[in-house]
Amino acid sequence: MKKEHFFIWMLMIFATLIGVYGQSLAYFVYEHINLKSPPVYYLTIFTVTSVILYLVIPLLTYLMIRVKKIDKKYSHIYILGFGMLGICVSMWSIFVCVMWWG
């Protein structure tokens, strides 16, 4: 049962890092990888990835609760808490991406 919790937490941390530091990651990828795309495309990829992960995490948690891999006592913490954090970080990363696109 600990593997499931660890997996959900790692997905959440990864989605948060990509969402919050997407701008820095876009510049990093642009400078260090020899692809000739503008950094706004990389930021868009990071933003979409972060939002998709935030949508998958509550769904994955619900499915794990249904299959009884996670106890029901964690359901409110995972679904509501991660949902609220996901909404805040996703709105921020979408705002930054829209501002980059002009």
FENSUL-V229957 format. One line per field, one symbol per residue. ss: DSSP state (@ for helix, = for strand, . for the rest). psi: psi as a letter, one per 40 degrees, with the letter a starting at -180 (. if undefined). burial: 1 if it has 9 or more other C-alpha atoms within 8 Angstrom, else 0. A space follows every 10 residues. Layout:
ss: ???
psi: ???
burial: ???
This chain:
ss: .@@@@@@@@@ @@@@@@@@@@ .@@@@@@@@@ @@......@@ @@@@@@@@@@ @@@@@@@@@@ @@@@@@.... .@@@@@@@@@ @@@@@@@@@@ @@@@@@@@@@ @.
psi: dddddddddd dddddddddd fddddddddd dehfifiied dddddddddd dddddddddd ddddddefdh ideedddddd dddddddddd dddddddddd d.
burial: 0001100100 1100111111 0110111011 0000000011 0111011011 1011001100 1101100011 0000100111 1110011011 0111011000 00
